[in-house]
Amino acid sequence: MIIHWTNPTPTDHYALVTTSANTYDFLANSSGSFALDDEGLENVTYLLQQAGLTWRPEAVASGSMTERGFYAVNLGGLSSVDNLVVPESARHLLVTSSVGSVLTGLDGGWDGRRLSVINRNGSAGLDVTLANENANSVDENRFFTGPSGLTLPPGRGVELIYHGGDELWYPCGGL
């Protein structure tokens, strides 16, 4: 699982959590991502609750990378995903989910980066929508898709290009 988190707490130091593999420092007014198995997620959540801290993961998704630049991510039952982290080597993002999903932003953009987003769901109604400049994602991860967003029905996709000056993902072609 990939865990994306945001800590809006205005304190100097939020929490330091150690799992079997890594140590994570949840600093004030920060965000990030890391990978955990199911047991690790339960342990981190428990430790933060025991410390009396509020922790709200923005998205829990499992992903896998292929040699040819395909990054497959399963959003499960999440209806909205903020700041989805896409590996630098990914050229194609293959999205599946058990419900229709809204992506509010992608983390990992740089000036001129091209990334195709493909809805791999097989059933009608399981659309993937790229929300237009949604405030749930940080400014530099947002899409500029027009007022109603861009909806990808199952089996359809779009190519995006990241504009570093605007700090936005723009659609530049359909698949």
KEFIKOL-558418 format. One record per residue (C-alpha): residue number from 0; residue in three letters; z, y, x. Coordinates in steps of 0.5 Angstrom, whole numbers. Example, Ala and Ser with C-alpha at 12.3 -4.5 7.8 and 13.67 -1.06 7.14 Angstrom:
  num  residuo     zz     yy     xx
    0      ALA     16     -9     25
    1      SER     14     -2     27
END
This chain:
  num  residuo     zz     yy     xx
    0      MET      0      0      0
    1      ILE     -1      7      2
    2      ILE      4     12      0
    3      HIS      3     19     -1
    4      TRP      9     24     -1
    5      THR     10     31     -2
    6      ASN     17     34      0
    7      PRO     18     41     -3
    8      THR     25     42     -2
    9      PRO     27     48      2
   10      THR     32     45      7
   11      ASP     31     45     14
   12      HIS     31     37     14
   13      TYR     30     32      8
   14      ALA     31     25     11
   15      LEU     30     21     16
   16      VAL     28     14     14
   17      THR     27      8     19
   18      THR     23      2     16
   19      SER     21     -5     20
   20      ALA     15     -2     23
   21      ASN     16      6     24
   22      THR     21     12     23
   23      TYR     19     17     18
   24      ASP     22     24     18
   25      PHE     21     28     11
   26      LEU     21     35     13
   27      ALA     22     41      8
   28      ASN     16     43      5
   29      SER     11     38      8
   30      SER      7     32      6
   31      GLY      4     26      9
   32      SER      2     19      8
   33      PHE      4     12     11
   34      ALA      3      5      9
   35      LEU      8      0      7
   36      ASP      9     -7      4
   37      ASP     12     -8     -3
   38      GLU     19     -9      0
   39      GLY     18     -3      5
   40      LEU     17      1     -1
   41      GLU     23     -1     -5
   42      ASN     27      0      1
   43      VAL     25      7      3
   44      THR     26      9     -5
   45      TYR     33      6     -5
   46      LEU     35      9      2
   47      LEU     33     16     -1
   48      GLN     36     15     -7
   49      GLN     43     13     -4
   50      ALA     42     19      0
   51      GLY     42     23     -6
   52      LEU     35     26     -5
   53      THR     29     26    -10
   54      TRP     23     23     -7
   55      ARG     16     23    -12
   56      PRO     11     19     -9
   57      GLU      4     22    -11
   58      ALA      0     16    -11
   59      VAL      1      9     -9
   60      ALA     -6      5     -7
   61      SER     -8     -1     -3
   62      GLY    -14      0      1
   63      SER    -18     -3      6
   64      MET    -23     -1     11
   65      THR    -30     -5     13
   66      GLU    -34     -4     20
   67      ARG    -39     -1     16
   68      GLY    -35      5     14
   69      PHE    -33      3      7
   70      TYR    -26      4      5
   71      ALA    -24      1     -2
   72      VAL    -18      3     -5
   73      ASN    -15      0    -11
   74      LEU    -11      5    -15
   75      GLY     -8      0    -20
   76      GLY     -5      3    -26
   77      LEU     -5     10    -24
   78      SER     -8     15    -28
   79      SER     -8     21    -23
   80      VAL     -8     21    -16
   81      ASP     -7     27    -11
   82      ASN     -9     28     -4
   83      LEU    -12     21     -3
   84      VAL    -12     20      5
   85      VAL    -19     17      7
   86      PRO    -19     15     14
   87      GLU    -24     19     19
   88      SER    -28     13     20
   89      ALA    -30     12     12
   90      ARG    -37     14     10
   91      HIS    -36     11      3
   92      LEU    -30     11     -2
   93      LEU    -30      5     -7
   94      VAL    -25      6    -12
   95      THR    -23      1    -17
   96      SER    -17      2    -22
   97      SER    -14     -1    -28
   98      VAL    -15      5    -32
   99      GLY    -19     11    -32
  100      SER    -17     16    -26
  101      VAL    -17     23    -24
  102      LEU    -18     24    -17
  103      THR    -15     31    -15
  104      GLY    -16     32     -8
  105      LEU    -18     28     -2
  106      ASP    -14     29      5
  107      GLY    -19     28     11
  108      GLY    -24     33     11
  109      TRP    -27     37     16
  110      ASP    -33     42     16
  111      GLY    -39     38     15
  112      ARG    -36     31     13
  113      ARG    -40     27      8
  114      LEU    -37     22      4
  115      SER    -40     18     -2
  116      VAL    -35     17     -8
  117      ILE    -37     11    -12
  118      ASN    -33      8    -18
  119      ARG    -33      0    -17
  120      ASN    -30     -1    -24
  121      GLY    -34     -6    -28
  122      SER    -32     -4    -35
  123      ALA    -34      2    -40
  124      GLY    -28      7    -40
  125      LEU    -26      6    -33
  126      ASP    -29     13    -31
  127      VAL    -27     16    -24
  128      THR    -26     24    -25
  129      LEU    -26     29    -19
  130      ALA    -22     35    -22
  131      ASN    -24     42    -20
  132      GLU    -19     46    -16
  133      ASN    -13     42    -19
  134      ALA     -7     45    -16
  135      ASN     -3     38    -16
  136      SER     -7     37     -9
  137      VAL     -6     42     -3
  138      ASP    -11     47     -3
  139      GLU    -15     44      3
  140      ASN    -16     37      0
  141      ARG    -19     40     -7
  142      PHE    -26     39    -10
  143      PHE    -30     45    -13
  144      THR    -34     41    -18
  145      GLY    -35     46    -24
  146      PRO    -30     48    -30
  147      SER    -30     41    -33
  148      GLY    -29     37    -26
  149      LEU    -34     31    -25
  150      THR    -34     25    -28
  151      LEU    -37     18    -25
  152      PRO    -38     13    -30
  153      PRO    -37      5    -28
  154      GLY    -42      4    -23
  155      ARG    -44     11    -21
  156      GLY    -42     15    -15
  157      VAL    -43     22    -12
  158      GLU    -44     25     -5
  159      LEU    -39     30     -3
  160      ILE    -39     35      3
  161      TYR    -33     38      6
  162      HIS    -34     46      7
  163      GLY    -29     48     13
  164      GLY    -29     55     11
  165      ASP    -28     54      4
  166      GLU    -23     48      5
  167      LEU    -27     45     -1
  168      TRP    -31     38     -2
  169      TYR    -37     40     -6
  170      PRO    -42     35     -9
  171      CYS    -49     35     -6
  172      GLY    -52     29     -9
  173      GLY    -52     23    -14
  174      LEU    -52     16    -12
END
